[in-house]
C-alpha cells in the first residue's frame, strides 16, 4: 500500500477518533466504527478505479484489491506473502531488511516465530511467481540482510479490466512476453528434431556411404562418413543435455547456452548443408530451401532461450 500523505492523514484521523471516542459520520449520516472506516478506506469498492497497479514481466499486482495476476488471470496468494511482495516492489530494487519487514507487517507486540513466518511467506511468493531461491528471477535472498526484487517494475495509477491488460514486454528483447511453457515446448521440439536427424543419419550410414561412393572420390566419401559420425556423436549428448535442461526448467540455461552457442552454431550450420547430399533424389530448389530453413534454426534457439531465461545482469542493471 502506498505510503502517501493522504493515507497518513486518514490513519491519523482514525486513531485520534478512537482515542477521543468520537463517532465517525459519513456524508450520508451513516455511523461507522473505526474498523469499518479503515477497512473501507484500504479496500475500495470494485468499481473504484483509482488504484495502484504494479507490473513486472507477465505479472501485475493490484495493491488496492489485493490481487496478483499472471497474464490477466488471478493467482492465489495469501495476505501476508502479498504484503511482503508489495514491500519488495515498493523498494524499487533496493534491499528490504528483515527488520523492516518485521516492523511494518508484524510489529513488536506480536509474538510469533518471525523467521519461520517470513521464510514461509517468501517461499509462497516464489511458488506463485515460478521463482527459485538458487536461481532467482524475481526475489533474491541476501544472507543476513534481507530480500531484493530483481525484475523492473512499472507503476500505473489506474487498474485496467482483465481483458484490457496491457501487453508486457520482455526485459531483454523488444517483444511481447509469450507464455514460458510455449517457449520451452518449441525449444524442446527443436532438440527432438535434431536428435531424429542424428539417429536417422547413423541408422542409414550405409546408404550415405553408397551415396558418397557414387558422387565423390574414395577418400572424400570416407571423410564425409567420418564427419557425419563425429557430428552425430557430439550432437546427441548436446541435444539430450538441452532437452533435459529445458524439461526440468534449469534456471541457468540462458547463461549456459550463451557460452556454448558459438559451438552449437558451427555444428548446426555444418549440419544445415546435409540436404544437398540428397540432390540426386530431390530437386536443387528443395535442398536449397531446406538448408536455408536449417540455417535459421540456431538463431531461433538462441532467441527462445533468451525469451524464457532473461539474463541476470539485464534485469538487475535496470534497477540500479
Backbone bond lengths (Angstrom), bond angles and torsions (degrees), N, CA, C in turn:
res aa  C-N    CA-C-N  psi(-1)  N-CA   C-N-CA  omega(-1)  CA-C   N-CA-C  phi
1 X - - - 1.444 - - 1.507 109.57 -
2 X 1.305 117.86 129.76 1.450 121.39 -177.32 1.510 110.65 -64.50
3 X 1.335 117.37 136.01 1.460 123.25 -178.52 1.515 108.41 -93.27
4 X 1.331 118.14 71.25 1.450 123.31 -176.63 1.507 109.97 -90.98
5 X 1.362 118.69 161.85 1.462 120.54 175.86 1.516 112.79 -57.71
6 X 1.341 117.42 -34.03 1.455 120.14 178.98 1.514 111.40 -63.70
7 X 1.348 115.68 -42.51 1.462 119.36 178.86 1.515 110.71 -64.42
8 X 1.342 117.08 -44.10 1.454 120.03 -179.93 1.529 111.68 -63.35
9 X 1.331 116.09 -39.70 1.455 118.82 -179.93 1.517 111.37 -66.00
10 X 1.352 116.70 -40.42 1.458 119.85 -179.89 1.520 110.86 -65.74
11 X 1.332 116.79 -41.47 1.469 119.66 179.11 1.524 110.64 -64.93
12 X 1.346 117.00 -41.63 1.457 119.65 178.97 1.520 111.23 -62.59
13 X 1.325 116.66 -38.61 1.463 120.56 178.80 1.526 110.97 -65.02
14 X 1.334 115.49 -41.41 1.470 119.09 -179.39 1.522 110.74 -66.08
15 X 1.331 117.96 -41.64 1.454 120.69 -179.29 1.527 111.08 -67.36
16 X 1.326 116.63 -37.99 1.456 119.32 177.28 1.516 111.11 -64.47
17 X 1.318 117.05 -39.46 1.459 120.66 178.57 1.510 111.14 -65.02
18 X 1.336 115.46 -36.44 1.461 118.19 179.35 1.524 110.89 -67.44
19 X 1.337 117.40 -41.13 1.453 120.27 -178.90 1.525 111.39 -66.06
20 X 1.321 118.09 -37.80 1.454 121.74 -176.09 1.525 112.63 -91.92
21 X 1.373 117.34 -0.05 1.466 122.22 -179.47 1.520 111.00 56.22
22 X 1.324 116.36 40.96 1.455 120.37 179.10 1.512 108.35 -93.77
23 X 1.333 116.18 135.71 1.453 119.71 177.97 1.522 109.10 -73.13
24 X 1.346 114.88 141.26 1.460 120.60 178.42 1.516 107.14 -100.92
25 X 1.330 115.65 122.83 1.455 121.18 -176.11 1.511 108.59 -117.61
26 X 1.338 116.51 128.98 1.454 121.71 179.05 1.515 109.23 -79.23
27 X 1.371 118.10 168.07 1.461 119.85 177.91 1.517 113.57 -56.49
28 X 1.333 118.53 -24.51 1.464 121.29 178.34 1.511 112.35 -90.24
29 X 1.372 117.50 15.75 1.459 123.10 179.06 1.519 113.02 64.12
30 X 1.328 117.43 23.40 1.464 120.80 176.79 1.516 108.48 -92.16
31 X 1.335 116.75 124.44 1.452 121.25 -178.30 1.526 110.30 -82.46
32 X 1.328 114.64 132.38 1.454 120.44 -178.25 1.514 109.43 -123.21
33 X 1.328 115.79 146.71 1.460 120.48 171.73 1.516 108.71 -79.23
34 X 1.319 114.69 166.87 1.458 119.11 179.15 1.527 111.53 -60.52
35 X 1.342 117.15 -43.12 1.459 120.92 -178.93 1.521 110.99 -62.38
36 X 1.357 116.41 -41.25 1.452 119.89 -179.27 1.516 111.47 -66.41
37 X 1.335 115.95 -37.97 1.460 117.94 -179.23 1.522 111.63 -67.65
38 X 1.351 115.80 -45.58 1.453 119.13 179.44 1.525 110.58 -62.64
39 X 1.335 116.82 -43.36 1.473 120.21 179.21 1.521 110.58 -62.22
40 X 1.322 116.84 -42.25 1.455 119.19 179.64 1.513 112.80 -67.96
41 X 1.359 116.90 -30.60 1.455 119.34 -179.27 1.517 111.77 -73.28
42 X 1.358 115.36 -43.79 1.461 118.90 -176.53 1.513 113.13 -86.72
43 X 1.318 119.67 -15.50 1.462 122.98 177.86 1.513 108.66 -121.96
44 X 1.346 118.18 80.64 1.448 121.43 -177.33 1.515 111.51 -67.45
45 X 1.331 114.67 165.03 1.456 120.42 179.28 1.518 110.06 -66.87
46 X 1.329 114.39 160.19 1.467 119.87 -174.38 1.516 111.94 -62.74
47 X 1.368 117.66 -28.87 1.442 119.36 -177.19 1.516 112.50 -87.99
48 X 1.359 117.77 4.40 1.450 121.27 178.28 1.528 107.57 -84.56
49 X 1.327 117.66 120.10 1.458 121.07 -169.37 1.522 113.42 -98.77
50 X 1.339 118.64 -10.40 1.459 119.52 -178.66 1.530 109.61 -81.06
51 X 1.283 116.67 75.77 1.450 122.39 -178.27 1.519 109.44 -121.80
52 X 1.310 115.84 160.38 1.452 121.41 178.90 1.516 109.61 -99.38
53 X 1.323 116.07 124.68 1.459 122.19 -179.24 1.519 108.06 -117.29
54 X 1.324 116.47 128.88 1.453 123.30 177.69 1.523 108.04 -112.21
55 X 1.319 116.94 126.76 1.464 120.97 -177.64 1.515 109.55 -119.34
56 X 1.346 115.57 138.82 1.459 122.40 175.16 1.515 107.53 -149.54
57 X 1.343 115.38 121.08 1.459 119.76 -177.65 1.519 111.19 59.63
58 X 1.322 116.32 -128.94 1.469 120.92 179.79 1.522 111.82 -92.38
59 X 1.329 116.95 6.54 1.458 121.61 -177.36 1.528 110.43 -107.25
60 X 1.328 114.97 156.88 1.455 121.21 170.91 1.522 108.71 -148.94
61 X 1.327 114.34 149.82 1.457 121.66 179.88 1.514 108.68 -121.87
62 X 1.313 115.96 126.88 1.459 122.31 170.19 1.526 106.20 -97.81
63 X 1.344 116.15 98.82 1.457 120.54 -173.18 1.517 111.94 -64.34
64 X 1.324 117.62 -34.08 1.461 120.04 -178.11 1.523 111.70 -71.96
65 X 1.325 116.17 -40.02 1.460 119.85 -179.02 1.518 112.14 -84.81
66 X 1.339 116.98 -11.23 1.459 119.93 -178.77 1.505 112.77 68.58
67 X 1.352 117.36 40.31 1.463 121.62 -174.97 1.517 110.50 -122.55
68 X 1.332 115.61 139.22 1.456 123.99 169.91 1.518 107.88 -109.76
69 X 1.332 117.01 130.64 1.461 121.10 -177.27 1.524 109.41 -126.61
70 X 1.320 114.86 147.35 1.459 122.85 175.11 1.513 108.11 -125.84
71 X 1.343 116.05 114.43 1.464 121.30 -174.69 1.523 111.21 53.92
72 X 1.335 116.47 36.03 1.450 121.29 177.86 1.504 115.04 88.52
73 X 1.332 118.12 -13.02 1.465 121.51 -179.32 1.525 109.46 -94.54
74 X 1.320 116.46 135.58 1.457 121.32 -178.22 1.526 111.25 -69.52
75 X 1.326 115.08 139.21 1.461 122.54 176.57 1.517 107.88 -115.34
76 X 1.327 116.57 132.95 1.460 120.69 -179.05 1.520 110.03 -71.78
77 X 1.332 115.91 125.02 1.466 122.24 176.47 1.516 107.93 -146.70
78 X 1.317 116.39 125.05 1.459 120.68 -176.74 1.518 111.14 -64.56
79 X 1.335 114.66 164.57 1.457 120.61 -171.51 1.526 112.48 -62.13
80 X 1.320 117.49 -45.73 1.461 119.68 -175.97 1.529 112.16 -66.02
81 X 1.354 119.52 -48.82 1.464 118.52 174.44 1.523 112.57 -59.91
82 X 1.328 117.44 -34.96 1.462 120.56 178.88 1.525 110.54 -62.68
83 X 1.332 117.59 -43.65 1.457 120.96 179.80 1.526 111.48 -65.79
84 X 1.333 117.22 -37.37 1.464 120.07 176.30 1.524 110.21 -63.60
85 X 1.337 116.83 -42.44 1.461 120.99 179.21 1.520 110.88 -62.48
86 X 1.325 117.90 -41.73 1.464 120.96 178.65 1.528 110.56 -62.65
87 X 1.336 117.08 -39.72 1.462 119.78 177.11 1.528 111.50 -60.96
88 X 1.322 117.07 -42.76 1.461 120.73 179.92 1.520 111.02 -65.54
89 X 1.334 117.02 -39.13 1.460 119.99 178.45 1.515 111.48 -67.38
90 X 1.334 117.18 -39.15 1.464 120.92 179.58 1.523 111.96 -65.60
91 X 1.334 116.94 -24.38 1.469 120.49 -177.44 1.521 112.95 -73.47
92 X 1.338 118.50 -10.79 1.467 122.22 175.79 1.531 112.84 57.69
93 X 1.324 117.18 43.26 1.455 121.08 177.40 1.508 114.84 86.73
94 X 1.336 117.80 -3.46 1.465 120.71 177.03 1.524 109.65 -82.40
95 X 1.328 114.80 162.95 1.456 120.37 -179.53 1.529 109.26 -75.64
96 X 1.327 116.14 131.57 1.462 122.38 172.75 1.521 107.14 -106.62
97 X 1.314 116.61 115.46 1.465 120.27 -175.88 1.523 110.64 -74.78
98 X 1.311 114.34 158.51 1.464 119.71 177.65 1.527 110.51 -63.77
99 X 1.336 116.88 -33.17 1.461 119.77 178.90 1.527 111.33 -66.33
100 X 1.337 117.01 -37.75 1.463 120.01 177.70 1.522 111.20 -64.94
101 X 1.325 115.78 -40.97 1.459 119.22 178.77 1.523 110.57 -64.98
102 X 1.311 116.24 -42.07 1.473 120.26 179.95 1.520 110.96 -62.75
103 X 1.341 116.18 -45.74 1.458 119.51 -177.14 1.520 111.97 -65.58
104 X 1.328 117.45 -34.69 1.463 120.06 -175.48 1.518 113.14 -84.93
105 X 1.328 117.34 -38.42 1.464 120.09 -172.69 1.522 113.72 -105.63
106 X 1.311 118.21 -28.76 1.459 120.12 -178.08 1.531 111.98 -102.99
107 X 1.310 116.48 -45.14 1.451 119.83 -178.11 1.521 111.65 84.03
108 X 1.333 114.81 160.89 1.467 119.55 -177.66 1.525 113.18 -79.96
109 X 1.343 115.57 -17.99 1.460 118.12 -175.43 1.518 113.25 -96.22
110 X 1.339 116.62 6.60 1.464 120.75 178.94 1.521 107.77 -105.43
111 X 1.330 115.39 120.40 1.465 120.53 -174.39 1.537 109.10 -101.45
112 X 1.316 115.56 95.21 1.461 122.31 177.11 1.520 107.71 -137.53
113 X 1.313 115.31 167.92 1.462 120.04 173.92 1.525 107.13 -75.57
114 X 1.334 116.25 90.47 1.463 121.08 -171.75 1.526 111.52 -61.97
115 X 1.328 117.43 -47.51 1.465 120.47 -177.36 1.518 111.67 -58.22
116 X 1.335 115.67 -44.76 1.469 119.06 179.13 1.519 111.56 -64.52
117 X 1.336 116.24 -42.59 1.466 120.36 -178.76 1.518 110.95 -65.07
118 X 1.338 116.84 -42.40 1.466 119.77 -179.44 1.521 110.97 -67.79
119 X 1.317 117.12 -42.53 1.466 119.61 178.33 1.522 110.91 -61.28
120 X 1.330 116.40 -40.37 1.468 120.05 177.85 1.521 111.04 -64.20
121 X 1.346 116.12 -41.30 1.462 120.32 179.81 1.530 110.88 -63.20
122 X 1.329 117.33 -43.88 1.465 120.81 -179.61 1.526 110.60 -66.52
123 X 1.326 117.55 -38.22 1.470 120.24 177.29 1.522 111.53 -63.76
124 X 1.324 117.08 -37.92 1.467 120.40 177.95 1.526 110.91 -68.02
125 X 1.338 116.59 -35.21 1.463 119.71 176.42 1.525 110.03 -63.62
126 X 1.323 116.12 -46.65 1.465 119.53 -179.58 1.524 111.36 -64.22
127 X 1.316 116.48 -37.75 1.467 119.71 177.78 1.521 111.01 -63.34
128 X 1.322 117.18 -40.77 1.464 120.92 -179.60 1.522 111.51 -68.48
129 X 1.339 117.37 -34.43 1.464 121.73 -177.61 1.524 113.05 -91.51
130 X 1.346 117.64 -4.15 1.453 120.25 -176.49 1.518 111.63 69.00
131 X 1.324 116.74 33.59 1.459 122.94 -176.16 1.527 109.84 -101.18
132 X 1.325 116.38 171.13 1.460 120.92 177.48 1.517 109.07 -141.09
133 X 1.328 115.78 151.96 1.460 120.46 -179.04 1.525 111.68 -73.95
134 X 1.331 117.62 -32.39 1.461 120.90 -177.06 1.519 112.66 -74.03
135 X 1.328 117.10 -38.36 1.464 122.05 178.24 1.523 108.75 -130.15
136 X 1.330 117.35 75.08 1.472 119.73 -172.95 1.522 112.69 -71.71
137 X 1.310 115.38 139.49 1.457 122.52 172.65 1.522 110.77 -108.87
138 X 1.334 115.86 -21.53 1.460 120.01 -177.95 1.530 111.87 -125.17
139 X 1.332 117.72 -59.31 1.469 121.63 -174.74 1.519 109.31 -106.98
140 X 1.326 115.55 116.80 1.461 121.89 -179.99 1.526 109.41 -104.71
141 X 1.319 116.16 133.59 1.459 121.79 176.59 1.520 109.67 -94.46
142 X 1.331 116.08 128.18 1.457 122.12 175.55 1.524 107.66 -108.08
143 X 1.315 116.10 114.24 1.462 120.98 -173.64 1.518 111.39 -55.50
144 X 1.334 114.64 131.08 1.467 123.87 176.92 1.524 113.02 61.16
145 X 1.325 117.18 14.32 1.464 120.09 178.00 1.524 111.46 -122.23
146 X 1.316 115.96 -65.64 1.456 119.10 -177.45 1.513 110.95 167.65
147 X 1.336 116.14 -136.84 1.455 121.22 -175.28 1.522 109.25 -136.95
148 X 1.341 114.17 158.00 1.465 120.29 177.86 1.517 108.63 -143.10
149 X 1.344 115.96 139.73 1.460 120.77 177.70 1.523 108.20 -92.13
150 X 1.344 116.92 128.34 1.457 122.17 -170.18 1.523 113.96 -91.32
151 X 1.312 118.62 -39.33 1.459 121.26 -172.38 1.525 111.02 -73.50
152 X 1.342 117.64 148.79 1.464 120.19 175.56 1.524 110.59 -65.74
153 X 1.320 115.82 143.14 1.463 122.25 -175.42 1.521 109.48 -117.93
154 X 1.328 116.08 131.93 1.458 121.74 174.95 1.524 108.64 -105.38
155 X 1.336 115.45 138.41 1.462 121.18 -179.46 1.518 109.44 -110.56
156 X 1.327 114.61 135.99 1.455 121.78 176.94 1.517 108.00 -132.87
157 X 1.321 115.41 143.78 1.458 119.56 -175.92 1.502 114.47 -86.78
158 X 1.334 118.87 -16.30 1.457 121.35 -175.74 1.513 109.11 -128.77
159 X 1.306 116.53 130.41 1.466 121.14 177.13 1.509 109.59 -75.38
160 X 1.305 117.29 135.81 1.453 122.19 179.87 1.520 109.25 -99.24
161 X 1.341 117.96 152.80 1.465 120.23 175.19 1.523 110.15 -59.09
162 X 1.330 115.75 155.13 1.460 119.79 -175.88 1.513 112.13 -57.42
163 X 1.341 117.26 -36.77 1.444 118.77 -176.87 1.524 112.18 -77.54
164 X 1.364 117.20 -10.85 1.455 120.37 -178.58 1.517 112.60 -109.61
165 X 1.336 117.79 15.51 1.456 120.73 -177.72 1.521 109.70 -61.52
166 X 1.328 115.72 132.32 1.457 120.26 -178.23 1.524 110.67 -66.02
167 X 1.310 115.65 147.83 1.452 121.16 179.31 1.523 108.88 -73.92
168 X 1.315 116.57 127.13 1.456 121.13 -179.93 1.520 109.72 -85.43
169 X 1.318 115.86 147.49 1.453 121.18 -179.12 1.513 110.47 -103.94
170 X 1.324 114.09 155.84 1.459 120.47 -179.41 1.517 109.48 -72.51
171 X 1.363 119.16 141.29 1.464 120.52 -177.78 1.519 114.23 -65.92
172 X 1.342 118.61 -25.82 1.466 121.59 -179.34 1.519 112.58 -99.38
173 X 1.328 116.92 -38.59 1.457 122.27 -173.02 1.522 109.99 -112.57
174 X 1.306 115.91 146.16 1.457 121.40 -178.33 1.523 110.02 -83.93
175 X 1.324 115.84 59.95 1.459 122.33 179.55 1.522 108.19 -139.96
176 X 1.327 115.63 161.36 1.460 120.04 175.51 1.522 109.91 -68.66
177 X 1.327 115.48 146.25 1.460 120.27 -178.58 1.522 110.69 -84.60
178 X 1.347 118.09 109.71 1.464 120.31 177.08 1.519 110.78 -79.68
179 X 1.311 116.24 177.96 1.460 120.65 177.35 1.528 109.83 -66.36
180 X 1.331 116.59 133.78 1.453 120.62 179.89 1.522 111.43 -64.32
181 X 1.329 117.17 -32.12 1.462 119.33 179.23 1.521 111.00 -62.94
182 X 1.337 117.35 -38.03 1.467 121.03 177.83 1.524 110.45 -67.27
183 X 1.331 116.99 -42.74 1.465 120.97 179.69 1.526 110.42 -61.57
184 X 1.324 116.33 -46.60 1.459 120.28 -178.54 1.520 111.15 -64.87
185 X 1.321 117.34 -36.54 1.457 120.33 179.20 1.531 110.84 -65.34
186 X 1.339 117.19 -43.56 1.464 120.42 178.88 1.529 111.02 -63.05
187 X 1.329 116.82 -41.81 1.464 120.27 178.64 1.521 110.65 -63.73
188 X 1.327 117.14 -41.03 1.462 120.50 178.78 1.528 111.09 -64.41
189 X 1.315 117.78 -38.65 1.470 121.18 178.95 1.523 111.14 -63.31
190 X 1.331 116.87 -36.73 1.467 119.80 177.67 1.527 110.45 -64.18
191 X 1.331 116.33 -41.79 1.464 119.26 179.15 1.527 110.75 -64.49
192 X 1.326 116.83 -40.06 1.470 120.35 178.14 1.522 110.25 -64.46
193 X 1.334 117.25 -38.39 1.463 120.77 178.39 1.527 110.66 -60.11
194 X 1.334 116.84 -46.63 1.466 119.83 179.51 1.528 111.39 -65.07
195 X 1.323 117.16 -38.55 1.463 119.36 177.39 1.524 110.89 -60.46
196 X 1.312 116.45 -41.49 1.474 120.21 178.01 1.524 110.28 -62.70
197 X 1.358 116.82 -41.96 1.465 120.11 178.02 1.526 111.07 -59.03
198 X 1.342 116.29 -47.83 1.463 119.80 -177.28 1.529 111.65 -63.58
199 X 1.334 115.60 -45.52 1.462 119.07 -178.43 1.525 111.53 -65.97
200 X 1.333 116.96 -39.82 1.469 120.01 177.53 1.520 110.75 -62.15
201 X 1.332 116.62 -40.70 1.463 119.45 -180.00 1.524 111.01 -64.84
202 X 1.335 117.02 -40.00 1.466 119.76 179.99 1.524 111.30 -71.32
203 X 1.326 117.44 -39.39 1.461 119.90 179.91 1.528 112.23 -67.84
204 X 1.334 116.50 -28.64 1.469 120.79 -179.09 1.526 110.84 -111.15
205 X 1.307 115.40 33.87 1.462 119.88 -178.06 1.527 111.32 -63.63
206 X 1.342 117.49 -34.59 1.454 120.48 178.40 1.525 111.08 -64.35
207 X 1.321 116.75 -38.89 1.462 119.52 177.28 1.511 111.86 -66.56
208 X 1.346 117.47 -37.22 1.463 119.91 177.01 1.518 110.14 -65.86
209 X 1.327 116.37 -37.68 1.462 120.09 178.57 1.525 110.85 -64.47
210 X 1.324 117.28 -42.54 1.468 120.26 178.11 1.518 111.37 -65.78
211 X 1.347 115.81 -36.99 1.461 119.96 178.17 1.515 110.88 -64.74
212 X 1.337 115.60 -40.78 1.460 118.85 177.73 1.515 112.71 -66.43
213 X 1.360 117.55 -34.96 1.461 120.66 -179.34 1.518 111.14 -65.41
214 X 1.336 116.40 -32.72 1.464 119.68 -176.68 1.520 112.50 -82.15
215 X 1.322 118.33 -25.98 1.464 120.54 -174.21 1.521 113.82 -115.98
216 X 1.331 118.70 -12.60 1.453 121.67 -177.05 1.521 110.26 -127.77
217 X 1.338 114.39 162.62 1.461 119.31 174.84 1.527 109.58 -67.69
218 X 1.336 115.92 165.74 1.450 119.91 -174.12 1.513 113.96 -56.82
219 X 1.341 117.03 -51.46 1.468 119.00 -177.72 1.521 111.77 -71.21
220 X 1.333 117.18 -28.54 1.468 119.96 175.63 1.522 110.40 -64.79
221 X 1.321 116.68 -40.04 1.460 120.49 179.23 1.521 111.02 -64.08
222 X 1.333 116.84 -41.88 1.464 120.17 178.70 1.524 111.02 -66.46
223 X 1.348 116.25 -38.29 1.459 119.93 178.69 1.521 110.70 -65.56
224 X 1.340 116.79 -40.80 1.464 120.28 178.57 1.518 111.07 -62.10
225 X 1.315 116.93 -43.19 1.460 120.63 179.10 1.522 110.86 -63.30
226 X 1.331 116.84 -41.22 1.474 120.32 178.97 1.524 110.98 -64.41
227 X 1.335 116.92 -42.36 1.468 120.69 -179.93 1.523 110.71 -61.51
228 X 1.334 117.08 -42.87 1.460 120.52 -179.16 1.527 110.70 -65.24
229 X 1.331 117.23 -41.23 1.465 120.31 179.31 1.530 110.64 -64.32
230 X 1.339 116.59 -43.29 1.465 119.99 -179.85 1.520 110.74 -65.29
231 X 1.331 117.43 -45.59 1.467 120.85 -179.44 1.523 111.01 -62.23
232 X 1.332 117.18 -41.32 1.458 119.90 178.37 1.523 111.08 -68.81
233 X 1.351 115.96 -39.04 1.460 119.13 179.42 1.518 112.78 -64.53
234 X 1.333 117.21 -33.69 1.468 121.00 177.00 1.521 111.14 -82.21
235 X 1.330 115.85 -38.56 1.459 119.75 -174.49 1.520 114.41 -70.91
236 X 1.334 117.80 -34.84 1.465 119.97 -177.78 1.524 112.06 -61.83
237 X 1.349 120.00 -51.88 1.474 117.99 177.63 1.519 112.93 -64.64
238 X 1.342 117.15 -33.31 1.466 119.70 177.86 1.522 110.58 -62.42
239 X 1.331 116.73 -46.09 1.477 119.72 -179.20 1.524 111.21 -68.84
240 X 1.319 117.20 -34.69 1.467 118.87 176.90 1.526 110.77 -65.01
241 X 1.332 117.25 -38.47 1.466 121.08 177.61 1.525 110.34 -63.74
242 X 1.333 116.83 -49.03 1.462 119.92 -178.76 1.525 111.37 -64.91
243 X 1.328 116.54 -36.40 1.459 119.89 179.50 1.522 111.36 -66.89
244 X 1.317 117.10 -42.26 1.463 120.05 178.58 1.528 110.85 -69.54
245 X 1.341 117.54 -37.69 1.467 120.70 179.93 1.518 111.15 -64.16
246 X 1.322 117.46 -44.05 1.466 119.48 -179.72 1.521 110.48 -73.22
247 X 1.336 116.69 -30.98 1.462 119.68 179.29 1.512 112.45 -68.30
248 X 1.337 116.79 -39.22 1.458 121.15 179.02 1.532 112.21 -92.45
249 X 1.331 116.70 6.15 1.465 122.44 176.42 1.528 110.78 56.63
250 X 1.329 115.80 52.67 1.459 121.74 178.22 1.517 109.17 -64.96
251 X 1.348 117.46 116.37 1.458 121.55 -169.81 1.521 113.78 -69.55
252 X 1.321 117.75 -18.74 1.460 120.54 179.30 1.523 112.06 -99.74
253 X 1.315 116.81 16.94 1.458 119.85 -179.43 1.522 111.02 -63.41
254 X 1.337 117.60 -37.62 1.457 119.66 178.82 1.511 112.27 -59.08
255 X 1.315 116.17 -44.97 1.468 121.20 178.32 1.525 111.43 -65.19
256 X 1.333 117.10 -43.73 1.464 121.07 -179.09 1.528 111.03 -66.35
257 X 1.337 116.31 -40.92 1.466 119.23 -176.59 1.524 110.98 -67.94
258 X 1.337 117.72 -35.59 1.460 119.95 177.23 1.525 111.12 -60.06
259 X 1.326 116.46 -34.20 1.460 119.87 -179.00 1.519 112.26 -73.71
260 X 1.339 117.11 -37.95 1.467 119.73 -176.27 1.519 112.29 -94.01
261 X 1.350 117.14 -1.29 1.466 118.77 -175.92 1.522 112.92 -60.31
262 X 1.352 121.49 -43.05 1.472 118.79 178.62 1.525 112.71 -56.78
263 X 1.330 116.72 -38.48 1.467 120.11 178.81 1.529 111.08 -68.39
264 X 1.344 116.42 -46.58 1.462 119.18 179.68 1.526 111.14 -65.28
265 X 1.337 117.10 -31.83 1.468 119.75 178.54 1.521 110.76 -63.76
266 X 1.331 117.20 -45.31 1.464 120.73 178.34 1.528 110.20 -62.28
267 X 1.328 116.97 -44.31 1.459 121.14 -179.59 1.523 111.43 -62.52
268 X 1.330 116.42 -44.95 1.469 119.97 -176.81 1.524 111.95 -72.19
269 X 1.329 117.23 -36.89 1.471 119.66 178.03 1.522 110.35 -64.76
270 X 1.335 116.83 -42.09 1.470 119.43 177.81 1.520 110.73 -62.88
271 X 1.335 116.07 -41.07 1.469 119.22 -179.18 1.525 111.50 -70.56
272 X 1.327 117.55 -23.81 1.469 120.62 -177.60 1.523 112.35 -64.10
273 X 1.336 117.68 -22.28 1.467 120.07 -178.96 1.526 112.22 -88.22
274 X 1.333 116.93 3.31 1.469 120.05 179.14 1.526 113.49 -59.42
275 X 1.348 120.93 -34.99 1.472 119.14 179.97 1.522 114.13 -57.92
276 X 1.342 117.89 -24.06 1.468 118.64 179.79 1.531 112.05 -69.82
277 X 1.352 116.84 -14.01 1.465 118.70 174.44 1.523 111.08 -70.77
278 X 1.321 115.96 -17.00 1.468 120.24 -178.42 1.520 112.65 -104.59
279 X 1.335 117.00 17.83 1.468 119.53 -178.54 1.521 111.38 -59.13
280 X 1.342 116.90 -32.03 1.469 119.45 179.70 1.520 111.91 -66.77
281 X 1.328 117.70 -25.06 1.460 121.09 -178.15 1.528 112.43 -101.76
282 X 1.331 116.62 -29.36 1.463 120.37 177.10 1.524 107.43 -119.56
283 X 1.292 117.23 167.30 1.458 120.63 -178.96 1.521 110.64 -73.39
284 X 1.321 115.61 161.93 1.458 120.86 177.75 1.525 110.45 -63.76
285 X 1.332 115.86 -37.43 1.461 119.52 -180.00 1.516 112.18 -62.93
286 X 1.338 117.09 -40.51 1.464 119.76 179.08 1.526 110.72 -66.44
287 X 1.338 117.19 -40.92 1.460 120.32 178.56 1.528 110.64 -64.46
288 X 1.331 116.30 -39.66 1.469 120.30 179.84 1.531 110.53 -65.57
289 X 1.331 117.33 -42.52 1.471 120.88 179.83 1.527 111.08 -64.57
290 X 1.332 116.59 -41.88 1.460 119.99 179.18 1.523 111.32 -64.70
291 X 1.326 117.01 -39.73 1.460 120.60 178.07 1.520 111.29 -64.99
292 X 1.324 116.84 -42.79 1.464 120.08 179.23 1.531 111.05 -60.85
293 X 1.331 116.59 -41.45 1.463 119.76 178.98 1.530 111.18 -66.25
294 X 1.340 116.72 -41.30 1.466 120.06 -179.70 1.530 111.99 -68.27
295 X 1.329 117.44 -29.51 1.464 119.79 177.01 1.522 111.79 -66.98
296 X 1.329 117.33 -25.72 1.461 120.60 179.77 1.532 112.19 -80.38
297 X 1.324 116.63 -24.81 1.470 120.75 -171.56 1.526 113.59 -57.75
298 X 1.354 121.06 -47.00 1.474 118.43 -178.37 1.526 113.32 -60.39
299 X 1.330 117.57 -33.84 1.464 119.59 178.23 1.527 111.23 -72.72
300 X 1.324 116.76 -33.19 1.465 119.00 174.91 1.525 110.78 -67.96
301 X 1.348 116.63 -34.50 1.463 119.52 175.49 1.526 110.95 -60.26
302 X 1.321 116.50 -46.27 1.459 120.11 -179.32 1.527 110.99 -62.79
303 X 1.330 117.57 -39.50 1.461 120.51 178.72 1.522 111.14 -65.27
304 X 1.329 116.93 -42.35 1.461 120.14 178.89 1.523 111.62 -62.34
305 X 1.333 116.52 -41.42 1.469 119.82 179.27 1.524 110.42 -64.92
306 X 1.322 117.07 -41.82 1.467 120.09 179.82 1.523 111.55 -67.47
307 X 1.327 117.24 -30.95 1.463 120.18 176.40 1.523 111.41 -69.08
308 X 1.320 115.87 -41.89 1.465 119.68 -176.22 1.520 113.03 -81.65
309 X 1.347 116.96 -29.44 1.464 120.40 -175.75 1.528 109.06 -132.61
310 X 1.340 117.69 83.27 1.477 120.23 179.29 1.507 110.81 -60.14
311 X 1.307 115.06 148.79 1.452 119.94 -179.09 1.516 110.44 -69.21
312 X 1.341 115.86 140.24 1.463 122.14 -176.35 1.514 111.63 -61.86
313 X 1.341 117.32 -44.65 1.461 119.57 -175.82 1.513 111.55 -68.04
314 X 1.330 117.49 -27.62 1.449 118.80 178.83 1.507 111.33 -70.07
315 X 1.360 116.03 -34.42 1.457 118.60 -179.58 1.510 110.94 -73.46
316 X 1.328 116.67 -45.93 1.440 119.13 -176.87 1.512 112.10 -73.85
317 X 1.337 117.42 -28.77 1.447 120.01 -178.74 1.507 112.68 -65.38
318 X 1.335 117.54 -29.98 1.449 120.12 179.76 1.511 112.88 -74.02
319 X 1.330 117.06 -12.20 1.442 120.24 -175.49 1.519 112.20 -101.02
320 X 1.312 117.53 -3.24 1.458 120.11 -173.43 1.519 110.13 -110.08
